[in-house]
Each structure stands twice: as C-alpha cells, then as structure tokens.
Amino acid sequence: MVSLPPYATTGVGSLPHADPVAAVRHVVRAYDVPFCPQLPRAEGDMVREWLGGEPPACGWSPDRDRERPAAWDAFVAAVRAAPPAHGLVKLQVTGPATLATALEGPGDAGLAREIATWLAANAAGQVRRLQELSLGVILLVDEPGLASARVTDPDVWGPLRLTGASAWGLHVCGPVPWSLVDALEPGVVSFDLARHGLGADGAAVLRRVVERGGRIAWGAAPAAAARLAAAVDSLGPPAGQVAATSLVTPPCGTGLLSVADEELIAARLSSLRPSPPG
C-alpha cells in the first residue's frame, strides 16, 4: 500500500468550477491526493456525464464511445508537471448500479454487468495513462443510491477490479448497505459519515477493510471532528493503524455549491484530523 499522510485529504469527485484548468489547479493545490474533477457545469450530472444525455434519449449501448472527462487533459498535464510526492492520484466513475437504474430501473443486473464491463474498459485507459507517468491510481465507483438499488450480485462489479488500478473502491453518499459492501470487499470504502453516522455493522465492515490493508475515506463536515474521532475509536484496531489507512473528504461532491464554498471546505478538511493518541 502506498504511504500517505494520516487522514490525507481528497475530494469526492464533482467540483463547481466551469473551467477545467481552474478546477485542476484547485485540486492539485488544495488536496493531499489529487483527483480528476467531474464538472457538472461542463458535463452534466453524474449520469449525463457517462451516458451523454438523459435516459432514454442517450442511445447507450455496450459499444458506445466514451470521451475522456472535460478536465482530463488538464489533469494529466498537471500531475505530469508536478506529481504528488506519494505518487498516488484518484479517479472516479459513476457506478453500474446507478447507470443501470437510470436506464432501466433498479433490478436489471444483466444490464449493470454490461455497463460495468464498459466502465472498466474506459477506466483502464485512464489508469494506463497515469501509470505511464509512474502514478498509482485509486479508482472509486460512485453508487449514491446503492441501498435502494436491487442490483446486489457482487459479480456485477467484478470488471472494475481489473482495471490495473492500485486499489478500487466504492463511494456511497446515501445510506450504506453494509452487508453488500462487505461482500464486495473493496480496497477503499468512501461514505458520508457526517449525515449517516456509523453503527455497529458499519464499524465491523470497516474493521475488516483495515485488517486486509484497505483504506477508509471518511466523509466529514468541518464541524464533525469529534464525530470522526469517535468513529475511528469504534473500529477497535489501534488508532495509528486506522489513521494510516484513512482519508478525509467532504461528505459528498461539491459540484452544486459555489467555488468559494468548495475552496472553504477544502481548506477546512485538514482540521478534522483526530489528535494522535496519548
């Protein structure tokens, strides 16, 4: 596992910027782990970004071409010119359950499998390009409504494990279906601690993530330092071990906020780091 600072900061994905160059400039300056930003003002929401339009008018099929994100060229140029010292960056894709639900309703596992294969092929191209720059990649699959989707077969997400990324994981900004997350055994779990908290089931799943060498991305609001510290303590392993595997993010993407609000949130994230034990 690549060494990162304890509670390294990163973003969920979406940013409110309209200009890709300005968005990337902000990402590489404001966060410990740079990420290729998603820009709703340039690309539409997380469904339109990948499908090219609102279902069913998008005309999606498994052989549909996928252009790179609007910020891709600027992001590659930035991390090539000034790669992070730890050598790790983050990508995110809209998940197969989310896209299948948008196209056909929540229960079509077959369609979700086709979409996952298509997503993985596109993400693998991005991963390879970043690896050419000697960068490792965290690939997060964004499934905000996973708890209400009826796609529950862990094999659906199988292709997304095979992109060549250093680690793959899930981001769930809605309620987390912990039993499904446990079955998927992602290398990274990113969730909204600020809104949904962490019960005993979640703590048990995250404990297993840490024990197998994975990471947790805690979505926390600037005023939630105490809540984050309590959640970390509830996992059981030594706090230093949890800290070494933890990232801190905003609770969700900030694409619908103002640029000023996003900059303030990014600046405040580092203040959420729990104090060292003892």
C-alpha positions as CSV (number, residue, x, y, z in Angstrom):
1,M,0.0,0.0,0.0
2,V,1.3,3.4,-1.0
3,S,2.2,5.5,2.1
4,L,0.0,8.6,2.6
5,P,-0.1,11.1,5.4
6,P,-2.6,10.1,8.1
7,Y,-6.1,11.4,7.2
8,A,-4.9,12.6,3.8
9,T,-7.5,14.9,2.2
10,T,-9.1,14.3,-1.2
11,G,-12.3,15.2,-2.9
12,V,-15.3,13.0,-3.7
13,G,-15.3,14.0,-7.4
14,S,-17.5,16.8,-8.6
15,L,-16.5,20.4,-8.3
16,P,-18.4,23.6,-9.1
17,H,-15.9,25.1,-11.5
18,A,-16.8,25.7,-15.1
19,D,-13.2,26.0,-16.4
20,P,-11.3,22.6,-16.3
21,V,-7.9,24.3,-15.9
22,A,-9.1,26.3,-12.9
23,A,-10.7,23.1,-11.4
24,V,-7.4,21.1,-11.8
25,R,-5.4,24.0,-10.4
26,H,-7.6,24.0,-7.3
27,V,-7.4,20.2,-6.9
28,V,-3.6,19.9,-7.0
29,R,-3.2,22.8,-4.6
30,A,-6.0,22.1,-2.1
31,Y,-5.9,18.3,-1.6
32,D,-3.3,15.8,-0.5
33,V,-4.4,13.3,-3.1
34,P,-5.2,15.0,-6.4
35,F,-8.3,13.7,-8.3
36,C,-9.6,14.2,-11.8
37,P,-12.5,16.5,-11.2
38,Q,-16.0,16.0,-12.5
39,L,-17.6,19.2,-13.7
40,P,-21.4,19.2,-13.7
41,R,-21.4,22.7,-15.2
42,A,-19.5,21.4,-18.2
43,E,-20.6,17.7,-18.4
44,G,-24.0,17.5,-16.7
45,D,-24.7,15.4,-13.7
46,M,-23.1,12.0,-12.9
47,V,-25.5,10.1,-15.2
48,R,-25.3,12.6,-18.2
49,E,-21.5,12.7,-17.8
50,W,-21.2,9.0,-18.7
51,L,-24.3,8.4,-20.9
52,G,-24.1,11.6,-22.9
53,G,-27.7,12.6,-22.3
54,E,-30.7,11.9,-20.2
55,P,-32.0,8.3,-20.5
56,P,-33.6,7.1,-22.6
57,A,-32.6,9.6,-25.2
58,C,-28.9,9.0,-24.7
59,G,-28.9,5.9,-27.0
60,W,-26.5,4.0,-24.8
61,S,-25.2,0.6,-26.0
62,P,-22.2,-1.5,-24.8
63,D,-20.1,-0.3,-27.8
64,R,-20.8,3.4,-27.1
65,D,-17.7,5.5,-27.3
66,R,-16.6,7.3,-24.2
67,E,-14.8,10.5,-24.3
68,R,-12.5,11.5,-21.5
69,P,-13.7,13.8,-18.8
70,A,-13.7,17.5,-19.6
71,A,-10.8,18.0,-17.1
72,W,-8.8,15.0,-18.2
73,D,-6.1,16.7,-20.4
74,A,-5.6,19.5,-17.8
75,F,-5.3,16.9,-15.0
76,V,-2.8,14.8,-16.8
77,A,-0.7,17.8,-17.7
78,A,-0.8,19.0,-14.0
79,V,0.2,15.7,-12.4
80,R,2.9,15.2,-15.1
81,A,4.4,18.6,-14.3
82,A,4.1,18.3,-10.5
83,P,3.4,14.7,-9.4
84,P,2.4,14.3,-5.8
85,A,5.3,13.1,-3.6
86,H,3.5,10.0,-2.5
87,G,2.7,9.1,-6.2
88,L,-1.0,8.4,-5.8
89,V,-4.0,10.1,-7.6
90,K,-7.7,9.3,-7.6
91,L,-10.2,8.7,-10.4
92,Q,-14.0,8.1,-10.0
93,V,-16.6,6.6,-12.3
94,T,-20.4,6.6,-11.9
95,G,-21.3,3.0,-10.9
96,P,-23.0,0.3,-12.9
97,A,-26.0,0.1,-10.5
98,T,-26.6,3.8,-10.7
99,L,-26.4,3.9,-14.5
100,A,-28.5,0.7,-14.9
101,T,-31.1,2.2,-12.6
102,A,-31.2,5.4,-14.7
103,L,-31.7,3.4,-17.9
104,E,-33.9,0.5,-17.0
105,G,-35.0,0.7,-13.3
106,P,-33.3,-0.8,-10.2
107,G,-33.5,-4.5,-10.9
108,D,-31.6,-5.2,-14.2
109,A,-28.4,-7.0,-13.1
110,G,-27.7,-8.1,-16.6
111,L,-27.6,-4.5,-17.9
112,A,-25.5,-3.5,-14.9
113,R,-22.9,-6.2,-15.7
114,E,-22.7,-4.9,-19.3
115,I,-22.2,-1.3,-18.0
116,A,-19.6,-2.4,-15.5
117,T,-17.5,-4.0,-18.3
118,W,-17.8,-0.8,-20.4
119,L,-16.9,1.4,-17.5
120,A,-13.9,-0.8,-16.7
121,A,-12.6,-0.6,-20.2
122,N,-12.8,3.2,-20.2
123,A,-11.3,3.5,-16.7
124,A,-8.5,1.1,-17.6
125,G,-7.4,3.5,-20.4
126,Q,-7.2,6.3,-17.9
127,V,-5.3,4.1,-15.4
128,R,-2.8,3.1,-18.0
129,R,-2.1,6.7,-19.0
130,L,-1.5,7.7,-15.3
131,Q,0.7,4.6,-14.8
132,E,2.9,5.8,-17.7
133,L,3.6,8.8,-15.5
134,S,4.6,6.5,-12.7
135,L,1.5,7.2,-10.7
136,G,-0.6,4.8,-8.7
137,V,-4.4,5.2,-9.0
138,I,-7.3,4.8,-6.6
139,L,-10.5,4.1,-8.6
140,L,-13.7,4.9,-6.8
141,V,-17.0,3.7,-8.1
142,D,-19.7,6.2,-7.2
143,E,-23.0,4.5,-6.2
144,P,-25.0,7.1,-4.2
145,G,-28.3,5.1,-4.1
146,L,-26.8,1.6,-3.6
147,A,-29.0,0.9,-0.6
148,S,-32.2,1.2,-2.8
149,A,-30.9,-0.4,-6.0
150,R,-31.8,-4.0,-6.4
151,V,-28.5,-4.9,-8.1
152,T,-26.9,-6.9,-5.3
153,D,-24.8,-9.6,-7.0
154,P,-21.2,-8.8,-6.1
155,D,-20.1,-10.2,-9.5
156,V,-21.6,-7.1,-11.2
157,W,-18.7,-5.0,-10.0
158,G,-16.1,-7.7,-10.9
159,P,-14.8,-5.9,-14.1
160,L,-14.0,-2.8,-12.1
161,R,-11.5,-4.8,-10.0
162,L,-9.5,-5.5,-13.2
163,T,-8.6,-2.0,-14.5
164,G,-5.0,-2.2,-13.2
165,A,-5.7,0.5,-10.5
166,S,-3.7,0.3,-7.3
167,A,-7.0,0.0,-5.4
168,W,-10.6,0.1,-6.3
169,G,-13.4,1.0,-4.0
170,L,-17.0,2.3,-3.5
171,H,-18.3,5.8,-2.7
172,V,-21.8,5.8,-1.2
173,C,-23.1,9.2,-0.2
174,G,-26.6,7.7,0.7
175,P,-27.3,5.1,3.4
176,V,-24.7,2.3,3.1
177,P,-25.8,-1.3,2.6
178,W,-23.0,-2.6,4.7
179,S,-23.7,-6.3,4.0
180,L,-23.2,-5.7,0.3
181,V,-20.1,-3.6,0.8
182,D,-18.7,-6.4,3.0
183,A,-19.4,-9.0,0.2
184,L,-17.7,-6.8,-2.4
185,E,-14.5,-6.5,-0.3
186,P,-13.5,-3.2,-1.9
187,G,-10.0,-1.8,-1.2
188,V,-11.5,1.6,-0.3
189,V,-14.8,2.5,1.3
190,S,-15.9,6.1,1.0
191,F,-19.1,7.2,2.7
192,D,-20.9,10.1,4.3
193,L,-20.2,9.9,8.0
194,A,-21.5,13.4,8.6
195,R,-25.0,12.6,7.5
196,H,-25.4,8.8,8.1
197,G,-23.1,8.1,11.0
198,L,-21.5,4.7,11.7
199,G,-23.3,1.9,13.5
200,A,-22.0,-1.4,14.8
201,D,-22.5,-3.1,11.4
202,G,-20.6,-0.4,9.6
203,A,-17.8,-0.4,12.2
204,A,-17.4,-4.2,11.8
205,V,-17.1,-3.9,8.0
206,L,-14.6,-1.1,8.1
207,R,-12.6,-3.0,10.7
208,R,-12.2,-5.8,8.1
209,V,-11.3,-3.2,5.5
210,V,-8.4,-2.0,7.7
211,E,-7.3,-5.5,8.6
212,R,-6.9,-6.5,5.0
213,G,-4.9,-3.4,4.2
214,G,-7.6,-1.3,2.6
215,R,-8.5,2.4,3.2
216,I,-11.4,4.3,4.6
217,A,-12.4,7.7,3.1
218,W,-14.4,9.4,5.9
219,G,-16.9,12.0,4.5
220,A,-17.0,14.6,7.3
221,A,-18.2,18.1,7.7
222,P,-15.8,20.8,9.1
223,A,-17.7,20.8,12.4
224,A,-17.5,17.0,12.8
225,A,-14.0,16.4,14.2
226,A,-15.4,14.8,17.4
227,R,-17.7,12.5,15.4
228,L,-14.8,11.4,13.2
229,A,-12.6,10.7,16.3
230,A,-15.4,8.6,17.8
231,A,-16.0,6.6,14.6
232,V,-12.3,5.9,14.4
233,D,-12.2,4.7,18.0
234,S,-15.2,2.4,17.4
235,L,-13.2,0.3,14.9
236,G,-11.1,-1.3,17.5
237,P,-7.7,-1.6,15.8
238,P,-5.0,0.8,17.2
239,A,-5.8,4.4,16.2
240,G,-2.5,4.7,14.5
241,Q,-3.3,1.8,12.2
242,V,-6.7,3.3,11.3
243,A,-5.1,6.8,10.8
244,A,-2.5,5.3,8.4
245,T,-5.3,3.9,6.2
246,S,-7.7,6.9,6.4
247,L,-8.5,9.7,4.1
248,V,-10.9,12.6,4.8
249,T,-13.2,14.0,2.2
250,P,-16.2,16.3,2.0
251,P,-19.5,14.4,2.8
252,C,-20.4,14.4,-0.9
253,G,-19.3,16.1,-4.2
254,T,-19.4,19.9,-4.2
255,G,-20.5,20.4,-7.8
256,L,-23.7,22.2,-6.8
257,L,-22.0,24.6,-4.4
258,S,-20.2,27.8,-5.2
259,V,-16.5,27.9,-6.0
260,A,-15.9,29.9,-2.8
261,D,-17.8,27.3,-0.7
262,E,-15.7,24.5,-2.2
263,E,-12.5,26.3,-1.5
264,L,-13.5,26.8,2.1
265,I,-14.5,23.2,2.6
266,A,-11.2,22.0,1.1
267,A,-9.2,24.4,3.4
268,R,-11.0,23.1,6.5
269,L,-10.7,19.4,5.8
270,S,-7.3,19.1,7.4
271,S,-8.6,20.4,10.7
272,L,-10.7,17.2,11.0
273,R,-7.7,15.0,11.7
274,P,-8.1,13.4,15.1
275,S,-5.3,14.2,17.6
276,P,-2.7,11.4,17.9
277,P,-3.4,9.0,20.8
278,G,-1.8,9.6,24.1
